[in-house]
Amino acid sequence: MKFRLNIKKEIKLLGVVILSFSMIAFVEKKQGDKLCREISIAVHDNGANYFLDKEEVYRMITNDDQEMLVGSLYENINLKTIERRILANEYVKTAQAYTSLRGQVFVDVTLNIPIARFMLNGKKDFYICENGKIMPVSDKYTSRVLLLSGESLNHIPEGNIGTDSSYTELFELVKYIHNDEFWKAQIAQVNIDRGGYVTLFPQVTKQYIEFGKPVDIENKFLKLKVFYKKILPYKGWNHYTKVNIEFKDQIVCE
């Protein structure tokens, strides 16, 4: 097998590589010499969760106005430090900081989305987010989400409800309600008694719903939908004070 070295081709390839590295070095040098002229902050809050605003994010990234970024060289701005400061806030899900060739520092922040609020006797309320993370309530903004109450909620999970085995079934129930537009609009509160039995309280109609343990969730809600779609329109929306869907293949109305 013969091997022929194409000198012209190799020289061209070497030239392309050298030119590429030169361009990268040139861009990096230009970036290093660049001054920050503007800070652009975007807070993505899902259109409904106003736990943080741009002014608060600005105070985070400037360490309460002690570190002024505008006028600083890019090489003196630590983007990872900016991201860590923002991510330290419990309302923040993601944070990304980056620069442009026009002297801009961009900061994109995504907020956690609460899906339920725990109400514990004698303790501070807190939210749980869609990823299970525990989030404190805010003096600035109250999110209209599903309320959780009851004697079985006797402790606050540390960090994330999804990692606490005593709340696994309840978390699945909360996620199911949140992810279904009909039930999200219909169910206002979930109460869990000392034995772990669930009672649902609707937004509009006056009857409460005995759900039983938070298991077989999908089938129970299918029965409840039959009650809402077939029985209530016929008997009247406030005809019953209680409906039980705990047992298989049964809907008990009183």
N, C-alpha and C positions, 0 to 999 in steps of 0.2 A: 504494500500500500504506500503510495507516494503522497507526501505532504508538501504542498506548495504555499509559500508565504506570499500573499499579495501585499507588497509594500505600500502601494498607493492607498489601498483600502484600509490598511492598518493605520496609516498616517492620518487619514480622514477620521477614523473612529477615535483616535487619540486626540485629535483636534476638537471633536465634539465633546468629549469628556472634559477636556481642559476648559473649554468655553462654558460648559454647564457649571463647573465648580467656580469659575470666575464670576458668573452671573449670580450664583448663590451668595458668594462672598460679597459681591457688590450690593445685593439687596440687604444682606445682614448689616453691612456697614451703614447703608442709608438708613435702615431701621434704627441702628444704634445712635446715629447722629440726629435722629428726628426728635423734635420736641412734641410733647403732648399739648395740643391746642384745644381739645374738646373732650368731654366725657359724655358718652351716650348710653343711657340706662334704659333697659326694657324690662318690665315686670309682667310676667305672664301669670294671670290670676284666674284663668278660666272664666273671666267675665263676671265673677260673682263673689270672689273671696279677697277682700281688701285688707288683709292682715298687715301688709307692708306696702309702702309707696316708694317712689323714686328718691324722695328726700331722705328717707330712712336708710335706703341702700347706699346713697351717697355718703352718709355719715359713717357707715360701716367701712367703706373702701378707703375713706380718708382718715380713719381712726379718730372720729369726732373732730374733723377739720384740723387735726394736728399734722397731717401729711398731705400737702397740696399737690395733686398730680398735675394739674394744668401748669405748664411751664417747665416741667421736669423732662429730662431726657428719657427716652424709651428704656435705655439700658439701666436706668435707675428705678424703673417701675417693675416690681415683682408681681406678675400676673397670678401666680399660684397663691401668693399671700392674700391677694384680693379675693380670690375664690374661697380660700379657707375661712376668711373672716365672714363672708356671706353665708357659707354653709354651716357655720356655727349657730346661726339663728334657727330656732325650731320650726319656724313657719316655711323654711326654704327646702325645696326638694332638689333642685339642681342650680348650679351657677357656673357661668363660663365668661372669662375675660380674654379679650384679644385686641390687637391693634391693627390699624390700617396705615397705608403709605401716606395718607393725608393728615396725619397728626391726630387721629381719633383713637380713643380707648373705648371699646364697646364692652358693655357688661350686660349679659342676658341672665335673668333670674326667673326660675319657675317655682311657683309656690305649691306647697302640699295642699291637697284637696280633702277637707274633712267630710266624712260620710255619716258620722254619728257623734252624739255628745253624751258622755257619761255623767249622771247626776248621782253622787254618792252622799249619803247622810253624814253630815259633820265634816265633809272633806271638800276640797276644791273640785269643781267640775273640770273635765278635760275632753278634748276631741280625740277621735281615732280617725286616721287618714285611710285612703283607699289601699295603701300598702301596709296597713296595720300599725304605722308609727303613732306614738302618743304625742299629742300636741296640746299645749296649754290654751285655755280660753284667753281672749284678748279684751282689754278695756276699750279698744278702738273700734272693734267690729265683732258682731255676732252672726255666725253662720246659721242659716235656717236648715237644720238637718234633723235626722231621726233622733229622738230622745231615748236614752236607755236608763232604766231605773230598776230598783228592786233590792230585796234583802240579800240575794246571792252575789250582788256586786260588792263584795266586802273588802276588796283590795285593789290598788292601782297597779296594773301590769308595768313592768319596768321596760321602758324603751319601745317595745313593740308588742301589741296584743297577739299578733300572729305567732309569736314564740312562746306564749303562755298556754299550756295544755288545758288549763281550767276554763279558758275562754274560746277554745277552738270552734266548738259548735255554734256559739253565739256569734262569733265573727263571720262564720259562713252565712248565718241568717241575715246579718246586717248587710253583707255584700250582696246577697240575693235581692233584698229589698231595694238597695241603692241602684243596682244594675238593671232593674225592671222599671221602666218609666211609669207604668200604671201603679204599681205598688209603692213606688217612691213618692208619688203624688197622693196616694190614698192613706198610707200608714203614718201616723204622727208619732207614736210612742210604743216602745216595747218594754214590758215590765217582766222581770224574772224573780220569782219568789224563792224562798229558802231551799225548796226542793228542786229548783232548776226548771220549774214549769213556766212557760211563756204565755203572757196575755198581750194581745195586740189591741191598740186603741186607734181607731180611724180618725181621719181629719174631719169628716163631715157628719156621717151617720152616727147615731147615739149608741148602737150596740157594740159591746166589746167582744173580742174573739179569743176563745180559749184554744191555744195552739198546741199545748202539751210541751214535751221536750223539743228542743230545736233540732229535730232529726226528720228525715223523710220530707225535707223542706219543699221540694218541687211539687210533690203529689198533694201536700196539704194546701199549697197555694192554688193548685188547679181546682180543688174542691171549693176553696174560698171564692174563686172567680165564678164558679157556677152559682154560688150564693148571690154574688153581686149582679151577675148577668141575667139569671133566670128567676130567682126567688124574690129578691127585693123589688124589682119593677112590678111584679105581680101582687105582692102582699103590702107594699109600701115601704119607703126607705127607713122609717122609724117604727115599724110595726114590732120588731123584735128588740129585746134588750141584750140578748146574749146568743152567740153562735159557737158551737164546739166542733172543731175539725180535727181533734186529736186522734180519733180512732179510724182505722182503715175502712174505706168505702162508706163512711157515715158523715152526714152533716146534721147536727142536732141543733135546732133553733128553739129558743124560748122567748 
